[in-house]
Each structure stands twice: as C-alpha cells, then as structure tokens.
Amino acid sequence: MLDISSIITSTRNPRIVQIRSLKMRKRRDQYQLAYVEGLKATVEAINSDALIHELIVCPELLTSSAALERVRSSSYSALVVSERVFRSLSKRDGPQGLAAVVQQSWTTLAELEIGKDNLWVALDSIADAGNIGTILRSSEATGVAGIIFVGDTADPYDPVAIRASTGTIFSQTLVRTEWSKLMAWASSAGIKTFGTSGGAKQDYRRAKYAAQNLIVMGAERSGLTDKQLADCDQLLSIPMLGQIDSLNVASASTLILYEFSNNRSAWSL
C-alpha cells in the first residue's frame, strides 16, 4: 500500500542506510537480499512473484502512470521517499523513482529437475556483472533451464547484473556450486558437457548435441582451465573471420545458446 503522507526525507534513516548497504556484495550475501532499481526490472520482479520485502517509491521521479498503478495494485508494502533520498540509493544517472528490496533465490544441484531436452549454463570465474546480466537475459530468451555459478564469479544480484538482465533474473533458476560437484552432477544425470575454447577444433554450429546439455563458459580473459577443458565431454569454438581472436563472453554465450536452442527446436518437430 502506498502512503504518501509518510515520506522519508533523511538519507540517514536506518532503513535507508541498510538498503544502501546492499550496493556491497558482502552485505547482499549477509542479508541474502538484493536492491532492484528501474521500472522494467522492478515491475518484472512484481510480475514474476519474486519475494519482495518492500518497494521504494519516489513520487517526484516516478512519472509512469502504468508503473504507479502496478505498485498501487500490488500487495507489497512501500517506502515513500524524497528525491534526495532516492538519489542517495540510486546507481543510475537518470533514476526513475521505483525500486525494490528482493529476497535472493538460490537452489541446489540436487533440487534441479532433469526434464526432456534441458539446456543448462555454467559460468566459472566471470568477473563482470554486466556480462552476467546479459547472459541471464540470453538464457531466458533461449529457454535455459538453469544457470549454475562456479568459483569466483560475479554476483548475479549485483545491481549492474540485474539491470543488464532487464529483470529476467527473477524468472531464472540459479545455483551456486563447486566445479567437482558440477561435474559429478552432470555425469550422474547423463548430461553432456560442452566447454568453450578458441583452440577447439569443433565448430559450435556443427556439434552433436545430446538430450541433456550443459554449456560451460569461463573467465573473460583466461577462459576455462586446462583441467576444466579436460573434464568436458566436448570442446566448441566460434570461428573468427576478422582481426580478432575471440568474442566477449556474453556475446559468445548468446551465439552458442541460440545454436543449442535452434537444435532443440528441430528435435521437437
């Protein structure tokens, strides 16, 4: 419910201070919360039935009547704040006056449901939150069953990642695990594991995909380790025609995901 008669005007308000602390990963991990900002991402969180602790609304900045009506029609409590307070929370140049505090949602490998023609993505040691968000968005567009985070990978609940995902993170299944556990799970579930490497001989467009597939993407600069490459069932490469030797990891992921998705569509015909 939106109560504009009770507006927070102090940037030192204890609740505002706590919300602001969610810009730091250690606080997000501590509270298992995330700060979501922007019309598209926040409305997507509402529509996806994410576990929203509270909405943050700034009437001075929220000019979208449709978004305001969606807030009013929701059952979530809302903090109404001044423009000064909202700007103290925002990481955007042009804040839109709508944000939310959302409970993080994680599952385990053991809880994943293995269905027909599932496609999974594992991300290992990818450092850039924007790349993580773009991969989340591409994963949603290609029907990925879940995204698995391995090693020291950037936080998908980083505000930059959430923004880059356009809020699709809230309809994704997310897992955190270790490499050895990931490989054991894939083996026991009969999932074929594909690694990516610029030196691989197999063109990703000509790979033989299985009924259950796992794509593994490595760090932006170094890619997968030698051991990880050896653990994969097959290695894929993306041919380069110009004067570059590789693509950005988010671009590479998107290409491969769509190729998998196209093959999966062909299986169902």
C-alpha positions in Angstrom: 0.0 0.0 0.0 1.3 3.5 -0.9 1.1 6.1 1.8 2.4 9.4 0.6 1.5 11.1 3.9 4.5 9.3 5.5 7.6 10.2 3.4 11.2 9.5 4.4 13.3 12.6 3.9 16.5 11.7 5.7 19.4 9.8 4.0 20.4 8.7 7.5 17.2 6.9 8.1 18.2 3.4 9.5 16.2 1.5 6.8 17.7 3.7 4.1 21.2 3.1 5.4 20.6 -0.7 5.3 19.2 -0.6 1.8 22.1 1.5 0.6 24.5 -1.1 2.1 23.1 -3.6 -0.5 25.4 -2.0 -3.1 28.2 -4.1 -1.4 28.3 -7.8 -2.1 29.2 -8.7 1.4 26.0 -7.1 2.7 23.9 -8.8 -0.1 25.5 -12.1 0.9 24.9 -11.4 4.6 21.2 -10.5 4.3 20.5 -12.6 1.2 18.8 -9.6 -0.3 19.2 -7.5 -3.4 18.4 -3.9 -4.4 16.5 -3.7 -7.7 16.1 -0.4 -9.4 14.3 0.9 -12.6 10.8 0.5 -14.0 11.4 -2.6 -16.1 13.4 -4.6 -13.6 11.1 -3.7 -10.6 7.9 -4.4 -12.5 9.4 -7.7 -13.7 10.1 -8.7 -10.1 6.5 -7.9 -9.2 5.1 -9.9 -12.2 7.4 -12.8 -11.5 6.2 -13.2 -7.9 9.7 -12.6 -6.6 9.8 -12.4 -2.8 9.8 -8.6 -2.4 10.4 -7.3 1.1 9.4 -3.8 0.1 9.1 -1.3 -2.7 10.8 2.1 -2.7 8.8 4.8 -4.4 9.7 8.4 -5.1 6.6 10.3 -6.4 8.8 13.2 -7.6 10.7 10.9 -10.0 8.1 8.2 -10.9 6.4 9.6 -13.9 5.0 6.4 -15.4 1.3 6.2 -14.5 1.3 2.5 -15.5 4.1 1.6 -13.1 2.5 3.7 -10.3 -0.8 1.8 -10.8 1.1 -1.5 -10.8 2.6 -0.5 -7.4 -0.8 0.5 -6.0 -2.4 -2.7 -7.1 0.3 -4.9 -5.6 0.1 -6.3 -2.1 3.6 -5.2 -1.2 4.4 -2.5 1.4 6.2 0.5 0.1 8.6 3.1 1.4 7.8 6.5 0.0 11.0 8.6 -0.1 12.0 12.1 -1.2 14.0 12.7 -4.4 17.2 13.3 -2.4 16.8 10.0 -0.5 16.1 8.1 -3.7 19.1 9.6 -5.5 21.3 8.5 -2.5 20.2 4.9 -3.2 20.4 5.0 -7.0 23.3 3.9 -9.2 21.7 5.4 -12.3 22.3 8.7 -14.0 18.5 9.2 -14.5 16.7 7.4 -11.6 13.1 6.5 -12.4 11.7 6.7 -8.9 10.9 3.0 -8.4 13.0 0.3 -6.7 12.6 -2.8 -4.5 14.4 -4.9 -2.0 14.1 -8.5 -3.0 15.0 -11.8 -1.3 17.7 -13.7 -3.2 16.5 -17.1 -4.6 19.0 -20.0 -4.9 18.6 -23.7 -5.3 21.0 -26.7 -5.2 22.1 -29.2 -7.8 20.2 -31.9 -6.0 16.9 -29.9 -6.3 17.2 -29.4 -10.1 14.6 -31.2 -12.1 16.0 -33.0 -15.1 13.4 -32.9 -17.9 13.4 -33.6 -21.6 15.8 -31.5 -23.8 17.1 -29.4 -20.9 19.8 -26.9 -21.5 22.0 -25.7 -18.6 24.6 -23.0 -18.4 27.6 -22.9 -16.0 29.6 -19.7 -15.5 33.0 -20.0 -13.9 35.1 -17.0 -12.7 33.3 -14.4 -14.9 34.2 -11.1 -13.3 32.0 -8.5 -15.0 28.5 -8.1 -13.6 27.2 -6.7 -16.9 28.3 -9.8 -18.7 26.5 -11.9 -16.1 23.3 -9.9 -16.6 23.5 -10.2 -20.4 24.0 -14.0 -20.2 20.9 -14.2 -17.9 18.9 -12.3 -20.4 20.0 -14.5 -23.3 19.4 -17.6 -21.2 15.8 -16.5 -20.6 15.4 -15.9 -24.3 16.6 -19.3 -25.3 14.8 -21.4 -22.7 17.7 -22.3 -20.4 16.6 -24.5 -17.5 19.1 -23.0 -15.0 22.3 -21.0 -14.6 25.0 -22.5 -12.4 27.6 -20.2 -10.8 31.0 -21.8 -10.1 34.1 -20.3 -8.5 34.7 -16.6 -8.0 32.0 -15.5 -10.4 30.4 -12.0 -10.2 27.2 -11.8 -8.2 24.0 -12.1 -10.4 22.3 -10.0 -7.7 24.7 -7.1 -8.3 22.5 -4.1 -9.3 24.5 -3.9 -12.6 23.7 -7.5 -13.4 20.1 -7.2 -12.5 19.8 -4.1 -14.8 21.6 -5.9 -17.6 19.3 -8.9 -17.2 16.3 -6.5 -17.6 14.8 -8.3 -14.6 14.8 -11.7 -16.2 16.9 -12.9 -13.2 13.6 -13.3 -11.3 12.3 -16.0 -13.6 15.6 -17.9 -13.6 16.7 -20.9 -11.6 20.1 -20.1 -10.0 22.6 -22.5 -8.4 26.0 -22.0 -6.7 28.4 -24.9 -6.5 32.0 -26.1 -7.0 33.5 -27.5 -10.2 33.9 -31.1 -8.9 30.3 -31.2 -7.7 29.1 -29.8 -11.0 30.9 -32.5 -12.9 29.6 -35.2 -10.6 26.0 -34.0 -11.1 26.3 -33.8 -14.8 27.8 -37.3 -15.0 25.2 -38.8 -12.8 22.3 -37.1 -14.6 23.6 -38.1 -18.1 24.2 -34.5 -19.1 26.7 -33.9 -22.0 29.1 -31.1 -21.0 30.4 -28.7 -23.6 33.3 -26.4 -22.9 34.3 -23.4 -24.9 37.9 -22.7 -26.2 39.3 -20.7 -29.0 41.6 -23.6 -29.8 38.9 -26.2 -30.1 38.5 -27.9 -33.5 34.8 -28.4 -33.3 32.7 -25.5 -34.8 29.8 -24.8 -32.4 27.4 -24.9 -35.3 28.3 -28.5 -36.1 28.4 -30.0 -32.7 26.3 -33.1 -31.9 24.1 -32.2 -29.0 22.5 -34.7 -26.6 19.1 -34.8 -25.0 20.6 -33.0 -21.9 23.3 -30.4 -22.4 25.5 -28.2 -20.2 27.4 -25.3 -21.7 30.4 -24.1 -19.6 31.8 -20.6 -20.0 35.0 -19.4 -18.4 36.6 -16.2 -17.3 36.7 -13.2 -19.7 40.5 -13.3 -20.2 41.7 -16.8 -19.4 38.6 -18.9 -20.2 38.4 -22.4 -18.7 41.4 -24.0 -17.0 43.2 -27.0 -18.6 41.6 -29.3 -16.1 38.2 -28.0 -16.8 38.7 -28.3 -20.5 39.8 -31.9 -20.0 36.7 -32.6 -17.9 34.3 -31.6 -20.6 32.8 -34.1 -23.0 33.4 -31.9 -26.0 35.0 -28.5 -26.7 33.5 -25.9 -29.0 34.9 -22.9 -30.8 33.4 -19.9 -32.6 35.2 -19.2 -35.9 36.6 -15.7 -36.2 36.8 -14.0 -39.6 38.3 -10.6 -38.8 41.4 -9.4 -37.0 40.2 -10.6 -33.5 40.7 -14.0 -31.8 37.7 -14.1 -29.6 34.3 -12.6 -28.7 33.2 -11.0 -25.4 32.0 -13.9 -23.1 28.4 -12.6 -23.2 28.3 -12.4 -27.0 29.9 -15.9 -27.3 27.4 -17.3 -24.8 24.5 -15.8 -26.8 25.6 -17.3 -30.1 26.0 -20.8 -28.6 22.8 -20.6 -26.6 20.8 -19.8 -29.8 22.5 -22.6 -31.7 21.6 -25.0 -28.9 18.0 -23.6 -28.9 17.7 -24.0 -32.7 18.8 -27.6 -32.5 16.4 -28.3 -29.7 13.6 -26.8 -31.8 14.5 -29.1 -34.6 14.3 -32.2 -32.3 10.7 -31.4 -31.3 9.5 -31.0 -34.9 
